[in-house]
Amino acid sequence: MTLDRAVMAFAGVMVLLSVVLTQFVSPYFLWFTVFIGANLIQSSITGICPAAAVMKRMGLRPGCAF
């Protein structure tokens, strides 16, 4: 798995997790979804993704985006 695919999979899992937590735990978890969306927008503009940096240190091979 490349770094690009791992970051996309991680973002997808986090969005789904935040939706489930919003539905079953507390509506305040909607802010978690907002944070994820803002982070995706920020990384698309700047090219810097904190999750990608961590995964790169874990040894995932880079793809074309990161």
Residue pairs with C-beta under 8 A, 6 or more apart in sequence:
1 9
1 60
2 60
2 61
2 62
2 63
3 52
3 55
3 56
3 60
3 61
3 62
3 63
3 65
3 66
4 62
4 63
4 64
4 65
4 66
5 63
6 55
6 60
7 49
7 51
7 52
7 55
7 65
7 66
10 51
10 55
11 36
11 40
11 51
14 32
14 36
15 33
15 36
18 29
18 30
18 32
18 33
18 36
19 33
21 29
21 32
22 28
22 29
22 30
22 32
22 33
39 49
39 50
42 48
43 49
43 52
49 66
52 66
56 62
56 66
